[in-house]
Amino acid sequence: DRIDPAAFDAPRLARAIFAATNRARTQAGLPAFRAARALDDAADTQARIGAVFRPPSHTNPFPLIATPYDRVRLA
């Protein structure tokens, strides 16, 4: 379905993606992921950074949170 920008609900979309990912993992015989708010917050921070620094990347210029590993460790 098309997403109406005026009614966009980012938390709802994130929950839907999480649920779809766990359905796919279960169908593949893998354990489901557990939700972790701290990791969601770290991902949201990186998304905001990626909106400013071009091109968007999984890394950024901030030393404490520069890589995905850094962000998970900090979270």
C-alpha positions as CSV (number, residue, x, y, z in Angstrom):
1,D,0.0,0.0,0.0
2,R,1.1,3.6,-0.5
3,I,2.0,5.6,2.5
4,D,0.2,8.9,3.0
5,P,3.0,11.4,4.1
6,A,0.4,13.4,6.1
7,A,-0.5,10.3,8.1
8,F,3.0,8.7,8.3
9,D,3.5,6.8,11.5
10,A,7.2,5.9,11.9
11,P,6.8,3.8,15.1
12,R,4.0,1.8,13.5
13,L,6.1,1.1,10.4
14,A,9.0,0.1,12.6
15,R,6.8,-2.4,14.5
16,A,5.5,-3.8,11.2
17,I,9.0,-4.3,9.8
18,F,10.1,-6.0,13.1
19,A,7.1,-8.3,13.0
20,A,7.6,-9.2,9.4
21,T,11.3,-9.9,10.0
22,N,10.4,-12.2,12.9
23,R,7.9,-14.0,10.7
24,A,10.5,-14.6,8.1
25,R,13.0,-15.8,10.7
26,T,10.5,-18.2,12.2
27,Q,9.7,-19.6,8.8
28,A,13.4,-20.1,8.2
29,G,13.8,-22.0,11.5
30,L,15.6,-19.2,13.2
31,P,14.8,-17.7,16.6
32,A,12.8,-14.5,16.7
33,F,14.6,-11.3,17.6
34,R,13.7,-9.7,20.9
35,A,12.8,-6.0,21.0
36,A,15.4,-3.7,22.6
37,R,14.4,-0.1,23.0
38,A,18.0,1.0,23.4
39,L,18.9,-0.5,20.1
40,D,15.9,1.2,18.5
41,D,17.1,4.5,19.9
42,A,20.6,4.0,18.6
43,A,19.2,3.2,15.1
44,D,17.0,6.3,15.2
45,T,20.0,8.4,16.1
46,Q,22.0,7.0,13.2
47,A,19.0,7.7,10.8
48,R,18.9,11.3,11.9
49,I,22.7,11.6,11.4
50,G,22.3,10.0,7.9
51,A,19.7,12.6,7.0
52,V,22.3,15.3,7.5
53,F,25.5,13.7,6.3
54,R,25.5,12.8,2.7
55,P,25.6,10.2,1.4
56,P,23.9,8.2,4.2
57,S,26.1,5.5,5.6
58,H,26.2,2.9,8.4
59,T,29.2,4.9,9.8
60,N,29.4,8.5,10.9
61,P,32.1,11.0,12.0
62,F,31.2,10.9,15.7
63,P,33.9,8.7,17.5
64,L,31.7,7.2,20.3
65,I,29.0,6.1,17.9
66,A,30.9,5.9,14.6
67,T,30.2,2.3,13.7
68,P,27.2,-0.1,14.2
69,Y,29.4,-2.0,16.7
70,D,30.0,1.3,18.7
71,R,26.3,2.1,18.8
72,V,25.3,-1.4,20.0
73,R,28.1,-1.4,22.6
74,L,27.0,2.0,23.9
75,A,23.3,1.0,23.9
